[in-house]
């Protein structure tokens, strides 16, 4: 086998590895996109632009006509001009019921206000906060384990005597 043949073979291997790396990247990218879509398909939905006269009971009654409700939350607040606003969240027993509610209610007027209904998802800041809490908890647990191991190591000779 000559040097030229060996070099040509090496080029083919490198070329094949590059193609595999590109294919692997495409597959990983596709999997990440599908994972994002799955996260969006949720049982929980956001209901915005609710008239403040709507109570939790009213919202529950409206939302229950589209499926089995697990939980309903209504939030009220005032803007800087003293005007009341309301929004809410509804969790269904499955994602199909949530999808039906979104298709049926988005844009529908209730007390003259067009509802904004969409899937509820965590904002990136909320996700970052939750990850930070998990990381901190993990670090605290590791510190406790380390401290306990040191205590046991110091106590072992005393117990043996």
C-alpha positions in Angstrom: 0.0 0.0 0.0 1.6 3.3 -1.1 1.6 6.5 0.7 -0.8 8.0 -1.8 -3.3 5.2 -1.4 -3.1 5.4 2.4 -3.6 9.2 2.2 -6.6 8.7 -0.1 -8.1 6.2 2.3 -7.6 8.6 5.2 -9.3 11.4 3.3 -12.3 9.0 2.6 -12.5 8.2 6.3 -12.4 11.8 7.4 -15.0 12.7 4.7 -17.2 9.9 6.0 -16.7 11.0 9.6 -17.7 14.6 8.6 -20.8 13.3 6.9 -21.7 11.3 9.9 -21.1 14.3 12.2 -23.4 16.4 10.0 -26.1 13.7 10.0 -25.8 13.3 13.8 -26.2 17.0 14.2 -29.3 17.1 12.0 -30.8 14.2 14.0 -30.1 15.9 17.3 -31.5 19.2 16.0 -34.7 17.4 14.9 -35.0 15.6 18.2 -34.7 18.9 20.1 -37.3 20.5 17.9 -39.7 17.6 18.5 -39.1 17.8 22.2 -40.0 21.5 22.2 -43.2 20.7 20.3 -44.1 18.0 22.9 -43.6 20.5 25.7 -46.0 22.9 24.0 -48.6 20.2 23.7 -49.8 20.3 27.3 -52.9 19.9 29.4 -52.6 23.4 30.8 -53.8 26.4 28.9 -53.6 30.2 29.4 -56.8 32.3 29.1 -56.1 36.0 28.7 -58.1 39.1 28.3 -60.8 37.9 30.7 -63.3 40.5 31.9 -62.8 41.1 35.6 -66.5 40.4 36.2 -65.8 36.7 35.5 -65.3 34.6 38.6 -63.5 31.4 39.0 -66.8 29.6 39.1 -67.9 31.2 35.7 -64.6 30.2 34.2 -64.8 26.7 35.5 -68.3 26.3 34.0 -67.1 27.6 30.7 -64.0 25.5 30.5 -65.7 22.3 31.7 -67.8 22.2 28.6 -64.6 21.2 26.7 -63.4 18.4 29.0 -62.6 17.2 32.5 -61.0 20.0 34.5 -58.2 19.3 37.0 -57.7 22.9 38.1 -58.7 26.5 37.3 -57.0 29.6 38.5 -58.1 33.2 37.9 -55.8 36.1 38.6 -56.9 39.7 38.9 -54.7 42.9 38.9 -54.9 46.6 38.3 -52.8 48.5 35.8 -51.2 51.9 36.4 -54.5 53.6 35.5 -56.6 51.7 38.0 -58.2 49.6 35.3 -58.8 45.9 36.3 -57.5 43.1 34.3 -57.9 39.3 34.6 -56.3 36.2 33.2 -56.4 32.6 34.1 -55.1 29.1 33.7 -57.0 25.8 33.2 -55.6 22.3 33.4 -57.4 19.5 31.7 -57.1 15.8 32.3 -55.5 15.4 28.9 -53.9 17.4 26.0 -56.7 16.6 23.5 -59.3 18.4 25.7 -56.9 21.4 26.0 -56.5 21.5 22.2 -60.3 21.5 21.8 -60.7 24.3 24.3 -58.1 26.4 22.5 -59.6 26.0 19.1 -63.1 26.7 20.4 -62.4 29.7 22.7 -59.5 31.6 21.1 -61.0 34.9 19.9 -64.5 34.2 21.3 -66.0 37.3 22.9 -67.0 37.1 26.6 -68.6 40.3 28.0 -67.4 42.1 24.9 -63.7 41.1 25.2 -62.1 38.6 22.8 -60.4 35.8 24.8 -56.8 34.9 24.1 -56.4 31.2 24.7 -53.2 29.3 24.1 -51.0 26.6 25.6 -49.4 27.5 28.9 -45.7 27.0 29.0 -43.0 28.1 31.4 -41.0 31.2 30.5 -37.3 30.7 30.1 -36.7 32.8 33.3 -39.0 30.4 35.2 -37.2 27.4 33.8 -33.8 28.9 34.7 -35.0 29.6 38.2 -36.2 26.0 38.7 -32.9 24.7 37.3 -31.0 27.0 39.7 -33.1 25.7 42.7 -32.4 22.1 41.6 -28.6 22.9 41.3 -28.5 24.6 44.7 -30.4 21.8 46.3 -28.0 19.2 44.8 -25.0 21.2 46.0 -26.5 21.5 49.5 -27.2 17.7 49.5 -23.6 17.0 48.4 -22.3 19.3 51.1 -24.4 17.5 53.7 -23.2 14.1 52.5 -19.5 15.2 52.6 -20.0 16.6 56.1 -21.6 13.4 57.2 -18.8 11.3 55.8 -16.2 13.4 57.6 -18.1 13.0 60.8 -18.4 9.3 60.4 -14.6 9.1 59.6 -13.8 11.0 62.7 -16.2 9.0 64.9 -15.2 5.6 63.7 -11.9 5.4 65.7 -13.7 6.6 68.8 -16.4 4.0 68.5 -13.9 1.2 68.0 -12.0 2.0 71.2 
